[in-house]
Amino acid sequence: MTATTLTVGIGQQFQDPRTACLSAKPGDTVLMYPAEYKGSYFIENINGIQNSPIIIRGIHRDSVVFSGGSESFHFSDCSYLIIENFTIKGQTGNGMNCDDAGTFDTPAHHIIFRNLTFSTMNASGNNDQLKLSGLDNFIIEECTFEDGSAGGSGVDMVGCHNGVFRKNVFIRQGSNCIQAKGGTQYIRIEQNSFIDGGQRALNLGGSTGLQFFRPLDAPFEAADMLVHANIFIRSTTPIAYVGSVRIKVQHNTIIFPERWIFRILQETVDPNRFLACGDNVFQNNLIVFKSSISRQVNIGGNTDPASFMLRNNLWYNIDNPISSILQEPQLKESGGIYGKDPLLKNIELGDFRLMNSSPAIGAGFPLSNNEIDFEYKPFKNPPSIGAYEGDEISSISSESNQYSIRTTRTLDGIWLTIPHEFLPKKVTIIHLNGALAKTLLIQHETIFIPLDYHQFLIW
C-alpha cells in the first residue's frame, strides 16, 4: 500500500479540507497548510485500517486555524484516524464533533486527537469544545482546551468506551473540563492539568436522555474509570461522581477548591434500572483547601456514600489545620492524614512537588499496578500521596511521534527538538497557577528554555 500526502491550502492540491479527507485512503496524510479555514466540514465514513490510519494534520499548530462556523469538523462513523496539529476557535455550536452517526451498534473507533488547541467558543450555552458520542478506543493527548462556553464542557463524552486522556491542559472552562455520561466506561484520565475548571472540573457521570445511552440498557452514567496523577487548581469542585460506579480517583493534587472537594450525586434516578452512585474509590489524593469552602464533600440524595472507599488521603485546611478532619459521617476513611502541612515546594507559584520532609512521602496506600506520577516518575511502593512521587528527577523525556515536538524536562528547564518544517514555532510558558509568563517564537530546531518547576509549555 502506497501512502500519499494530500495537501490543502492556497495553491495546494485541495482548497477544501473536506474534499481532501474524503479522497484519503488508509495510510494517507491530509496535510493542511497555514490558513484560516471556515467550517463546518462534515466528514462521514472515512476509515483507515490498523497500522495504516488516515492522518489529518496541520503543518503548524498555531497557524492552521479553524475559525467560526457552527463547528470545525464533524467526523461521523469514522475509524482509524489521527487528528493533530491545528487550532479550533470561535465556533457557535461545538468546536469539533465525532460520533457514530446514530448507529449505536457500530461505534466510531480508533481515533487519536493530538496537539490540538481548542480556544475561545463563540457561545455561552451547552456548547462543547470537543463533543464525542459513541466513540470507542480513542486517545486525547497533549491538547489545550481554553476559554470554554459557560454552559459547556471542554470534552463531553456520551456513551464512549476505552479512552485515554493524557497530558492535556484545561484552562478557564464553564460547566466541566471533561464530562463522561450516557454509559461511558473504561476511561483513563492521567497527568492532565485542570486550572479554573468550572463548576465540575471532572463530571464523572451526569444526566443523559435515555435514548442516547450507549448501550441503550447501561445501568449507569459512567463506570470503570481511573483518574490518576492530575493537578486541579480551583474550580467549584474538582471531582463529581454523578450516577457513577467503580470509579477510582487516586494520586491527584487538589489545590484550593472553591466550594467542595468532591460531590456524590445521582441525577438519573430509576432504582429498577440505575445503580445508585457508589462503589467508588478516593485514595492517595493530596488536598489543600481553605475555610471558605462550603464543606469537604457534598452528598446528594439517592446515592450510596457508605460504599465509597476512602483511604490514605492528605487533607490540609491551610487557614485552620485543626478543622481539616473529614466532616461527613457517612464517609469513613482509613489511613487518612488530617491537618498536617504537606510541605509543597511553593504553593503560591504552583510548584506542588513535595519537600523532602513532607508527611505525604511514602504515606500512600500501596498500588497493585506499576504507576507513574505527573512527571513520569515511577511511584514507589508504598507511594507518596498526591500527583508527585517524592524524589527529585534529573531529566524526563517525551516523544509523541516523528512529526511532533520532542521534549526533555530537566530540573532547570526543558530541551525542545522541533522538526524544521514546523519552524518558526510559537510556544507559551504558563505557571501551574494559570498565570501567563511569556510567549516565545522558536527559530531553531533544538533549543533549551529555562523554566521554574512550576512552569510548563503549551503550543
Secondary structure, DSSP 8 states (H G I E B T S, - for coil): ----EEEESTTSSBS-HHHHHHH--TT-EEEE-SEEE---EEEES-B-BTTB-EEEEESSTTTEEEESSS-SEEEES-EEEEEES-EEE--SS-SEEEE-TT-TTS-EEEEEEES-EE---S--SS--SEEEESEEEEEEES-EEES--TTSEEEEEES-EEEEEES-EEES-SSEEEEEESSEEEEEEES-EEES--SEEEEEE----GGG-SSTT-SSSEEEEEEES-EEE-SSEEEEEESEEEEEEES-EEE--SS-SEEEE--S--TTTS--BBS-EEES-EEEE-TTSS-SEEE-TTB-GGG-EEES-EEEESS-GGG-S---TT--EES-EES----EEETTTTEEEE-TT-TTTT-S---SS--B-TTS-B--SS--SSSS-SS--SEEEEE--TTS-EEEEESSEEEEE--GGG-SEEEEEEETTS-EEEEEEE-SSEEEEE--TTEEEE-
